[in-house]
Amino acid sequence: MSEIISIYFERVAEYWPNLLTSLNETGIMMGFAMIAAIVLGLPLGTLLYLTDKDKPLHNKFIYHTANVVVNIVRSFPFLLLVIAMQPLIREVYGRATGDPVAASFPLMVIAIALYARFVQQSLLDVPKGVVETAQALGASIPQLVYRFLFVEARSSLIIGFSTAFVSFISYSTIMGVVGGGGIGDFAIRYGYQRYETDIMYTAIVIIIIFVQIAQWFGLWLARKIDKR
């Protein structure tokens, strides 16, 4: 048994440089996805809430346009989305393959749509009385959003983000198809394609650990800041 364990660790050590490179590539893609989700997904989800029926900025055209765009992106098979975006990525970035930054573009698109829907749902769960109180106090739209809606929904927004983060990790494993690299690509290239099942399962365990840490931290932070 000890000999088997020793052989396993020797094999992991052999692949360690490639594993670190793949983790760095995943980190780059996840970083861009998280920034896009917060910078663009959060405002988009807020816009969906505000322009919905019976909401402060009700606008049927804006709501339905944004809603359709989000639905299309979320329902688009991600692998096909990656392939369909290749010409656009090449036009904007200069290259579409072999680079985790280039591979981040479709991941950013799905991150924006996915988190926008989480944000919308979180804000819809805010009690109607909170909005009525803000309006009675004469709060402007920015004040309503930042001092009432986001404050009341902060725990739900964090839980939604941690859930979206897990989805980002799952999506990132597909990016090896276009040369984006990452831990998923490592598992396929060095594990599955070489019939090195121990290396493949090592990568899978690492992905599971990341997911568990993200979920635990999100729930812990949500409970920490929930003052209701």
PyMOL commands that set and color helices and strands:
alter all, ss='L'
color gray80, all
select helices_A, chain A and resi 2-50+60-75+78-84+86-93+100-124+128-136+141-152+154-172+175-178+183-192+197-225
alter helices_A, ss='H'
color red, helices_A
deselect
rebuild
show_as cartoon
